[in-house]
Amino acid sequence: MTSNWVWPVVEGNWAVLAKKNVWATYSDKARSKVRKGDRIAFYVKGTGNFRGIYRVSTDWYRATEPIWDDELASNEIIYKHQTAVELVELGSANY
């Protein structure tokens, strides 16, 4: 059964998500609930807008290098679980 999720993201990490079609989390709980085929609506913090809906297209895998803004700043992996995502709908919907 497919589930739908809302996930907040900071603006800098939204840019990485949109460019690389990847999402990540540090949360073991989130990793255990969000599954391949689920859809995620991303809310960009500080903008008041949802910016896109993506489908989780792979199982979760371990991150191997820093790619997110805050990871690059500290030069360490913060979001250890990653998954590939594919765009379903891109746009802007005010919260």
C-alpha positions, 0 to 999 in steps of 0.5 A, a space after each residue: 500500500 502506497 503512503 503519502 508524506 509531508 516532509 519539511 526541507 530547508 531551502 539549500 537542501 531543496 536545491 540538492 534534492 531537485 538537482 540530484 533526485 535524492 532524499 535523505 534522513 538521519 532518522 531510523 524511524 522515518 527510514 522504517 516507515 517511508 517505503 519505495 513507491 511512497 510519495 513525499 510532498 516537500 514543504 520548503 521552510 521559511 517560504 510558506 510553500 510546498 514545492 514538489 511531490 516526489 515518489 520514492 524510487 529505491 530502497 534506502 541505502 547508506 550515504 557514502 559522502 556529504 552532499 547536503 548544505 549542512 553536511 558540506 559545511 561540516 564535512 561529515 555525513 549527517 543524513 546517513 539514510 538516502 533514497 533516490 526519488 523521482 519527480 511527480 509534480 513540480 510547482 508552488 502551492 502556498 501553505 
